[in-house]
């Protein structure tokens, strides 16, 4: 029987550029390279949830590439600015979403380490 639950998950906090906090849950089923990204706004409780397919990762653990609906989504961890940033871009033929969040150094390090442990295909 196939298991429907994702096999790996991580939660962390982010802040948008206006300083509003959100909780992020990222679940990945390594066997199917599918997952879920859920962002919950702390102030309102509003949840934005995205079904992810065809997940791949970069060798340095700082990028995840996947499909969500018809869009190609790139999640990139940028550690150069302080504080670190999580950059989320969705493109169909052109960007339909381009969002940047800040996250703590600790969460950035946890997220990169977690991505590195995932058994996913590598980006070329």
C-alpha positions in Angstrom: 0.0 0.0 0.0 1.4 3.4 -1.0 1.9 5.8 1.9 0.2 9.2 1.3 2.0 11.1 4.1 5.2 12.9 3.2 8.3 11.2 4.6 10.3 14.3 5.6 9.2 17.7 7.0 10.6 20.9 8.5 9.0 23.9 10.0 10.6 27.4 10.4 9.7 31.0 10.8 10.0 33.7 8.2 9.2 37.4 8.0 8.0 39.3 4.9 9.7 42.6 3.9 7.1 44.5 6.1 8.1 42.4 9.1 5.0 40.2 9.3 5.8 36.8 10.7 4.7 33.5 9.1 5.3 29.8 9.9 6.4 27.6 7.0 5.9 23.9 6.8 7.7 22.1 4.0 6.9 18.3 3.6 8.6 16.1 1.0 8.0 12.5 0.0 11.4 11.5 -1.3 10.1 8.4 -3.1 7.7 10.4 -5.4 9.6 13.7 -5.3 6.4 15.4 -4.3 5.5 17.6 -1.4 3.6 20.5 0.2 4.6 24.0 1.1 2.3 25.7 3.6 2.8 29.3 4.8 0.7 30.4 7.7 0.5 34.1 8.5 0.9 34.5 12.3 -1.4 37.5 12.6 -4.4 36.2 10.7 -3.9 32.4 10.6 -4.4 32.5 6.8 -2.8 29.5 5.1 -1.3 29.5 1.6 -0.7 25.9 0.6 1.0 24.7 -2.6 1.2 21.1 -3.9 4.8 20.5 -5.2 5.8 17.9 -7.8 9.1 17.0 -9.6 11.2 18.2 -6.7 14.9 18.6 -7.3 17.7 20.1 -5.2 21.0 21.8 -5.7 24.2 20.2 -4.6 24.8 23.0 -2.0 21.3 22.6 -0.5 20.4 26.2 -1.1 17.9 25.7 -4.0 14.8 23.5 -4.5 13.2 23.5 -7.9 9.7 22.0 -8.5 6.4 22.3 -10.2 3.3 23.7 -8.6 0.2 23.6 -10.8 1.4 24.8 -14.2 4.3 26.9 -12.7 7.9 26.2 -12.2 8.9 27.2 -8.7 12.3 28.0 -7.4 13.0 28.3 -3.7 16.4 29.8 -3.1 18.2 30.4 0.2 20.3 33.5 0.0 22.8 33.7 2.9 24.8 36.7 1.8 22.4 39.5 3.0 22.0 39.7 6.7 19.6 38.4 7.8 19.4 35.5 5.4 16.6 35.4 2.8 14.3 32.9 1.4 13.4 33.8 -2.2 10.4 32.1 -3.8 9.7 32.6 -7.5 7.0 30.9 -9.6 7.1 31.2 -13.4 4.7 30.1 -16.1 6.3 31.9 -19.0 7.1 34.9 -16.9 7.2 35.4 -13.1 3.7 35.1 -11.6 5.0 35.3 -8.0 8.2 36.7 -6.7 8.4 36.9 -2.9 11.3 37.3 -0.5 11.2 36.5 3.2 13.9 36.9 5.9 14.7 34.1 8.2 17.0 33.6 11.2 20.6 32.4 10.7 19.7 29.3 12.8 16.6 28.5 10.6 18.7 29.1 7.4 21.3 26.6 8.6 18.7 24.1 9.6 16.9 24.4 6.2 20.1 23.9 4.2 21.1 20.9 6.3 17.6 19.4 5.9 17.6 19.9 2.1 21.0 18.3 1.9 19.6 15.2 3.7 16.8 14.8 1.2 17.1 11.9 -1.3 16.0 13.9 -4.4 17.4 14.3 -7.9 20.1 17.0 -8.4 19.7 20.1 -10.5 21.9 20.1 -13.5 
